């Protein structure tokens, strides 16, 4: 493998595989829905003492349309 390839982030497929394996190792069931995934993430964050706010308490990132409008105003 070249240097270029080793510096890329993992693919979505790799992240899914890693997540499945970690769930299995921890004795957790892999979530089958968006809601189940959100609940599992929230529970694990709390159990791990994660200092960040809950996802629903965080500000939403700007949508693509909002970013375009902001850029248009700046130019």
C-alpha positions as CSV (number, residue, x, y, z in Angstrom):
1,X,0.0,0.0,0.0
2,X,1.2,3.5,-0.8
3,X,1.3,6.4,1.6
4,X,-1.9,7.9,-0.1
5,X,-3.9,4.9,0.7
6,X,-2.9,4.6,4.4
7,X,-3.9,8.2,5.2
8,X,-7.5,7.9,4.0
9,X,-10.2,7.6,6.6
10,X,-11.9,4.2,6.9
11,X,-14.7,3.4,4.5
12,X,-18.3,3.2,5.6
13,X,-18.1,-0.5,5.1
14,X,-15.1,-0.8,7.4
15,X,-16.8,1.3,10.1
16,X,-19.9,-0.9,9.9
17,X,-17.8,-4.1,10.2
18,X,-15.8,-2.6,13.1
19,X,-19.0,-1.5,14.9
20,X,-20.5,-5.0,14.5
21,X,-17.4,-6.6,15.9
22,X,-17.3,-4.2,18.9
23,X,-21.0,-4.8,19.6
24,X,-20.4,-8.5,19.6
25,X,-17.4,-8.3,21.8
26,X,-19.3,-6.1,24.3
27,X,-22.3,-8.4,24.3
28,X,-24.5,-5.7,22.7
29,X,-27.0,-6.3,19.9
30,X,-26.2,-4.4,16.8
31,X,-28.9,-1.8,16.3
32,X,-31.4,-2.5,13.6
33,X,-32.9,1.1,13.3
34,X,-31.8,4.7,13.6
35,X,-33.7,5.0,16.9
36,X,-32.1,1.9,18.3
37,X,-28.7,3.2,17.3
38,X,-29.3,6.6,18.9
39,X,-30.4,5.0,22.1
40,X,-27.4,2.6,22.2
41,X,-25.0,5.5,21.5
42,X,-26.6,7.7,24.2
43,X,-26.5,4.9,26.8
44,X,-22.9,4.0,26.0
45,X,-21.8,7.7,26.1
46,X,-23.4,8.1,29.5
47,X,-21.8,4.8,30.8
48,X,-18.4,6.0,29.5
49,X,-18.8,9.4,31.2
50,X,-18.6,11.3,27.9
51,X,-18.6,15.0,28.7
52,X,-20.3,16.2,25.4
53,X,-24.0,17.1,25.5
54,X,-26.6,14.7,24.1
55,X,-27.1,14.8,20.4
56,X,-30.6,16.3,20.7
57,X,-29.1,19.0,22.9
58,X,-26.4,20.0,20.4
59,X,-27.0,22.6,17.7
60,X,-27.7,21.1,14.3
61,X,-25.0,21.6,11.7
62,X,-26.0,24.0,8.9
63,X,-27.7,22.4,5.9
64,X,-26.1,22.6,2.5
65,X,-28.7,25.2,1.5
66,X,-28.0,27.4,4.6
67,X,-24.2,27.2,3.8
68,X,-24.8,28.3,0.2
69,X,-26.9,31.2,1.3
70,X,-24.3,32.3,3.9
71,X,-21.5,32.1,1.3
72,X,-23.7,34.1,-1.2
73,X,-24.1,36.9,1.3
74,X,-20.4,37.0,2.1
75,X,-19.4,37.6,-1.6
